[in-house]
Amino acid sequence: MSDLSAAAAYREAIAVAGVAITLQRVSGYAPNVTTVSAVSLNALVRNVSLDAAAAAQSGLSASTPGAVTQADRLVIVLADDLDAAGFPVPVARGDQIVLPDASELLNVIRVDPYKRAIAGAVEIFAAGIS
């Protein structure tokens, strides 16, 4: 599979199964948080499954579910879409993602720009904010 076909596959997947999200760069600490930049774009959003074989903390048995909660999400965006929208890259820990209809606010926990780089995509791990 070439770079071009991998990128085309991601673009097609986002066109078919993607949702419109708002990605926000925020500054400050609660209760004085301000939005520095906000862009809307389409992304793949998936629930993160529990890894029952992984312990949540060291010292716990393998039968204890991993430290993933129901509000954790895997979000995949295209780097070209981030650039076109004018979002200040790279996506960073602490950025926020608003899912469609403001139904859920996620806080970016980890970003892996290399895992899906061959397809021009950025993988974001985010957790729900209660």
PyRosetta script that sets phi, psi and omega in degrees:
from pyrosetta import init, pose_from_sequence

init()
pose = pose_from_sequence("MSDLSAAAAYREAIAVAGVAITLQRVSGYAPNVTTVSAVSLNALVRNVSLDAAAAAQSGLSASTPGAVTQADRLVIVLADDLDAAGFPVPVARGDQIVLPDASELLNVIRVDPYKRAIAGAVEIFAAGIS")
pose.set_psi(1, 128.6)
pose.set_omega(1, -178.7)
pose.set_phi(2, -86.9)
pose.set_psi(2, 168.2)
pose.set_omega(2, 178.6)
pose.set_phi(3, -55.7)
pose.set_psi(3, -44.8)
pose.set_omega(3, -175.7)
pose.set_phi(4, -62.1)
pose.set_psi(4, -43.3)
pose.set_omega(4, -178.5)
pose.set_phi(5, -71.4)
pose.set_psi(5, -31.9)
pose.set_omega(5, 176.8)
pose.set_phi(6, -67.0)
pose.set_psi(6, -43.5)
pose.set_omega(6, 178.2)
pose.set_phi(7, -64.5)
pose.set_psi(7, -41.9)
pose.set_omega(7, 179.1)
pose.set_phi(8, -64.3)
pose.set_psi(8, -37.2)
pose.set_omega(8, 178.9)
pose.set_phi(9, -64.8)
pose.set_psi(9, -42.0)
pose.set_omega(9, 177.6)
pose.set_phi(10, -65.6)
pose.set_psi(10, -43.3)
pose.set_omega(10, 179.8)
pose.set_phi(11, -61.2)
pose.set_psi(11, -42.1)
pose.set_omega(11, 178.6)
pose.set_phi(12, -65.9)
pose.set_psi(12, -42.3)
pose.set_omega(12, 179.1)
pose.set_phi(13, -61.7)
pose.set_psi(13, -41.0)
pose.set_omega(13, 179.2)
pose.set_phi(14, -68.6)
pose.set_psi(14, -36.9)
pose.set_omega(14, 178.8)
pose.set_phi(15, -65.8)
pose.set_psi(15, -36.2)
pose.set_omega(15, -176.6)
pose.set_phi(16, -85.0)
pose.set_psi(16, -47.2)
pose.set_omega(16, -171.1)
pose.set_phi(17, -116.8)
pose.set_psi(17, 4.0)
pose.set_omega(17, -177.3)
pose.set_phi(18, -78.3)
pose.set_psi(18, 164.3)
pose.set_omega(18, 176.0)
pose.set_phi(19, -127.8)
pose.set_psi(19, 156.4)
pose.set_omega(19, 177.6)
pose.set_phi(20, -79.4)
pose.set_psi(20, 125.5)
pose.set_omega(20, 177.8)
pose.set_phi(21, -121.8)
pose.set_psi(21, 163.8)
pose.set_omega(21, 171.0)
pose.set_phi(22, -116.5)
pose.set_psi(22, 124.0)
pose.set_omega(22, 178.6)
pose.set_phi(23, -103.9)
pose.set_psi(23, 126.6)
pose.set_omega(23, -174.8)
pose.set_phi(24, -122.4)
pose.set_psi(24, 138.1)
pose.set_omega(24, 169.1)
pose.set_phi(25, -100.6)
pose.set_psi(25, 122.3)
pose.set_omega(25, -178.1)
pose.set_phi(26, -115.7)
pose.set_psi(26, 158.9)
pose.set_omega(26, -179.6)
pose.set_phi(27, -135.4)
pose.set_psi(27, 147.2)
pose.set_omega(27, 177.0)
pose.set_phi(28, 96.5)
pose.set_psi(28, -179.2)
pose.set_omega(28, -178.9)
pose.set_phi(29, -124.7)
pose.set_psi(29, 148.8)
pose.set_omega(29, -179.9)
pose.set_phi(30, -56.3)
pose.set_psi(30, 138.9)
pose.set_omega(30, 5.6)
pose.set_phi(31, -91.8)
pose.set_psi(31, 10.7)
pose.set_omega(31, -175.9)
pose.set_phi(32, -105.4)
pose.set_psi(32, 54.8)
pose.set_omega(32, -180.0)
pose.set_phi(33, -92.5)
pose.set_psi(33, 132.8)
pose.set_omega(33, 176.5)
pose.set_phi(34, -123.0)
pose.set_psi(34, 145.1)
pose.set_omega(34, 178.2)
pose.set_phi(35, -86.4)
pose.set_psi(35, 120.3)
pose.set_omega(35, -179.0)
pose.set_phi(36, -85.6)
pose.set_psi(36, -40.7)
pose.set_omega(36, -178.2)
pose.set_phi(37, -150.2)
pose.set_psi(37, 141.6)
pose.set_omega(37, 177.0)
pose.set_phi(38, -143.4)
pose.set_psi(38, 130.6)
pose.set_omega(38, 178.1)
pose.set_phi(39, -133.3)
pose.set_psi(39, 150.8)
pose.set_omega(39, 175.5)
pose.set_phi(40, -108.0)
pose.set_psi(40, 136.1)
pose.set_omega(40, 177.9)
pose.set_phi(41, -157.8)
pose.set_psi(41, 168.9)
pose.set_omega(41, 178.8)
pose.set_phi(42, -93.7)
pose.set_psi(42, 144.0)
pose.set_omega(42, -178.6)
pose.set_phi(43, -151.5)
pose.set_psi(43, 158.8)
pose.set_omega(43, 170.0)
pose.set_phi(44, -85.1)
pose.set_psi(44, 131.2)
pose.set_omega(44, 178.1)
pose.set_phi(45, -126.1)
pose.set_psi(45, 123.1)
pose.set_omega(45, -178.5)
pose.set_phi(46, -130.0)
pose.set_psi(46, 148.3)
pose.set_omega(46, 172.3)
pose.set_phi(47, -70.1)
pose.set_psi(47, 149.0)
pose.set_omega(47, 175.9)
pose.set_phi(48, -97.2)
pose.set_psi(48, 127.7)
pose.set_omega(48, -178.5)
pose.set_phi(49, -81.8)
pose.set_psi(49, 148.9)
pose.set_omega(49, 174.8)
pose.set_phi(50, -66.1)
pose.set_psi(50, 140.4)
pose.set_omega(50, 174.1)
pose.set_phi(51, -101.9)
pose.set_psi(51, 94.6)
pose.set_omega(51, -173.8)
pose.set_phi(52, -64.7)
pose.set_psi(52, -19.9)
pose.set_omega(52, -179.0)
pose.set_phi(53, -84.5)
pose.set_psi(53, -15.7)
pose.set_omega(53, -177.9)
pose.set_phi(54, -95.3)
pose.set_psi(54, 136.2)
pose.set_omega(54, 177.5)
pose.set_phi(55, -80.2)
pose.set_psi(55, 145.4)
pose.set_omega(55, -179.9)
pose.set_phi(56, -68.0)
pose.set_psi(56, -36.8)
pose.set_omega(56, 178.2)
pose.set_phi(57, -139.8)
pose.set_psi(57, 158.0)
pose.set_omega(57, 178.3)
pose.set_phi(58, -63.9)
pose.set_psi(58, 142.8)
pose.set_omega(58, -179.7)
pose.set_phi(59, 97.0)
pose.set_psi(59, -9.9)
pose.set_omega(59, 177.5)
pose.set_phi(60, -93.8)
pose.set_psi(60, 152.2)
pose.set_omega(60, -178.0)
pose.set_phi(61, -73.0)
pose.set_psi(61, 163.2)
pose.set_omega(61, -179.4)
pose.set_phi(62, -69.4)
pose.set_psi(62, -15.2)
pose.set_omega(62, 179.3)
pose.set_phi(63, -80.0)
pose.set_psi(63, -10.5)
pose.set_omega(63, 177.2)
pose.set_phi(64, -81.5)
pose.set_psi(64, 126.8)
pose.set_omega(64, -179.0)
pose.set_phi(65, -58.3)
pose.set_psi(65, 151.9)
pose.set_omega(65, 178.7)
pose.set_phi(66, -64.4)
pose.set_psi(66, 172.7)
pose.set_omega(66, -174.4)
pose.set_phi(67, -86.8)
pose.set_psi(67, 50.9)
pose.set_omega(67, 177.8)
pose.set_phi(68, -114.9)
pose.set_psi(68, 131.0)
pose.set_omega(68, 179.8)
pose.set_phi(69, -104.6)
pose.set_psi(69, 172.2)
pose.set_omega(69, -177.4)
pose.set_phi(70, -66.1)
pose.set_psi(70, -18.8)
pose.set_omega(70, -177.9)
pose.set_phi(71, -91.4)
pose.set_psi(71, 3.3)
pose.set_omega(71, 179.9)
pose.set_phi(72, -81.2)
pose.set_psi(72, 138.4)
pose.set_omega(72, -177.1)
pose.set_phi(73, -134.1)
pose.set_psi(73, 150.4)
pose.set_omega(73, 171.8)
pose.set_phi(74, -106.9)
pose.set_psi(74, 121.9)
pose.set_omega(74, -177.1)
pose.set_phi(75, -118.9)
pose.set_psi(75, 128.1)
pose.set_omega(75, -180.0)
pose.set_phi(76, -118.6)
pose.set_psi(76, 120.9)
pose.set_omega(76, 178.5)
pose.set_phi(77, -121.8)
pose.set_psi(77, 157.6)
pose.set_omega(77, 176.4)
pose.set_phi(78, -89.5)
pose.set_psi(78, 135.8)
pose.set_omega(78, 179.9)
pose.set_phi(79, -60.0)
pose.set_psi(79, -37.1)
pose.set_omega(79, 178.0)
pose.set_phi(80, -62.2)
pose.set_psi(80, -37.4)
pose.set_omega(80, 179.2)
pose.set_phi(81, -67.6)
pose.set_psi(81, -38.0)
pose.set_omega(81, 176.5)
pose.set_phi(82, -62.6)
pose.set_psi(82, -45.7)
pose.set_omega(82, 178.8)
pose.set_phi(83, -62.9)
pose.set_psi(83, -45.6)
pose.set_omega(83, -178.2)
pose.set_phi(84, -63.8)
pose.set_psi(84, -33.8)
pose.set_omega(84, -179.9)
pose.set_phi(85, -79.4)
pose.set_psi(85, -15.1)
pose.set_omega(85, 179.0)
pose.set_phi(86, 83.6)
pose.set_psi(86, 22.0)
pose.set_omega(86, 178.4)
pose.set_phi(87, -74.6)
pose.set_psi(87, 137.3)
pose.set_omega(87, -179.9)
pose.set_phi(88, -70.2)
pose.set_psi(88, 102.2)
pose.set_omega(88, -179.2)
pose.set_phi(89, -83.6)
pose.set_psi(89, 154.5)
pose.set_omega(89, 3.4)
pose.set_phi(90, -81.2)
pose.set_psi(90, 157.8)
pose.set_omega(90, 171.3)
pose.set_phi(91, -62.2)
pose.set_psi(91, 137.6)
pose.set_omega(91, -172.8)
pose.set_phi(92, -128.6)
pose.set_psi(92, 158.4)
pose.set_omega(92, 173.8)
pose.set_phi(93, -55.9)
pose.set_psi(93, 135.0)
pose.set_omega(93, -178.6)
pose.set_phi(94, 98.5)
pose.set_psi(94, -17.4)
pose.set_omega(94, 172.8)
pose.set_phi(95, -64.8)
pose.set_psi(95, 162.6)
pose.set_omega(95, -177.8)
pose.set_phi(96, -124.4)
pose.set_psi(96, 150.0)
pose.set_omega(96, 178.0)
pose.set_phi(97, -123.8)
pose.set_psi(97, 127.6)
pose.set_omega(97, 175.9)
pose.set_phi(98, -105.6)
pose.set_psi(98, 122.3)
pose.set_omega(98, 179.3)
pose.set_phi(99, -80.0)
pose.set_psi(99, 167.2)
pose.set_omega(99, -174.4)
pose.set_phi(100, -49.5)
pose.set_psi(100, 144.8)
pose.set_omega(100, 179.1)
pose.set_phi(101, 58.4)
pose.set_psi(101, 24.4)
pose.set_omega(101, -179.0)
pose.set_phi(102, 52.8)
pose.set_psi(102, 31.9)
pose.set_omega(102, -176.6)
pose.set_phi(103, -73.1)
pose.set_psi(103, -23.6)
pose.set_omega(103, -176.7)
pose.set_phi(104, -155.3)
pose.set_psi(104, 137.9)
pose.set_omega(104, 176.5)
pose.set_phi(105, -109.6)
pose.set_psi(105, 126.0)
pose.set_omega(105, -178.5)
pose.set_phi(106, -115.0)
pose.set_psi(106, 145.7)
pose.set_omega(106, 176.3)
pose.set_phi(107, -107.2)
pose.set_psi(107, 127.2)
pose.set_omega(107, -179.7)
pose.set_phi(108, -67.9)
pose.set_psi(108, 122.9)
pose.set_omega(108, -179.0)
pose.set_phi(109, -99.4)
pose.set_psi(109, -41.1)
pose.set_omega(109, -175.8)
pose.set_phi(110, -151.6)
pose.set_psi(110, 144.8)
pose.set_omega(110, 178.4)
pose.set_phi(111, -127.7)
pose.set_psi(111, 133.0)
pose.set_omega(111, 176.0)
pose.set_phi(112, -121.7)
pose.set_psi(112, 95.5)
pose.set_omega(112, -178.5)
pose.set_phi(113, -78.4)
pose.set_psi(113, -6.9)
pose.set_omega(113, -174.0)
pose.set_phi(114, -101.8)
pose.set_psi(114, -29.0)
pose.set_omega(114, -174.7)
pose.set_phi(115, -57.4)
pose.set_psi(115, -41.4)
pose.set_omega(115, -177.7)
pose.set_phi(116, -115.1)
pose.set_psi(116, 20.5)
pose.set_omega(116, -175.1)
pose.set_phi(117, -62.3)
pose.set_psi(117, -31.6)
pose.set_omega(117, -179.3)
pose.set_phi(118, -61.2)
pose.set_psi(118, -26.1)
pose.set_omega(118, 178.8)
pose.set_phi(119, -99.5)
pose.set_psi(119, 5.0)
pose.set_omega(119, 179.8)
pose.set_phi(120, 73.2)
pose.set_psi(120, 24.9)
pose.set_omega(120, -177.6)
pose.set_phi(121, -113.3)
pose.set_psi(121, 156.9)
pose.set_omega(121, 178.8)
pose.set_phi(122, -121.3)
pose.set_psi(122, 128.9)
pose.set_omega(122, 179.5)
pose.set_phi(123, -96.7)
pose.set_psi(123, 127.3)
pose.set_omega(123, -178.4)
pose.set_phi(124, -122.0)
pose.set_psi(124, 128.9)
pose.set_omega(124, 174.2)
pose.set_phi(125, -102.3)
pose.set_psi(125, 122.9)
pose.set_omega(125, -175.8)
pose.set_phi(126, -132.3)
pose.set_psi(126, 152.7)
pose.set_omega(126, -179.5)
pose.set_phi(127, -123.2)
pose.set_psi(127, 145.7)
pose.set_omega(127, 179.0)
pose.set_phi(128, -65.7)
pose.set_psi(128, 145.3)
pose.set_omega(128, 178.5)
pose.set_phi(129, -104.5)
pose.set_psi(129, 122.7)
pose.set_omega(129, -178.6)
pose.set_phi(130, -87.7)
pose.dump_pdb("model.pdb")
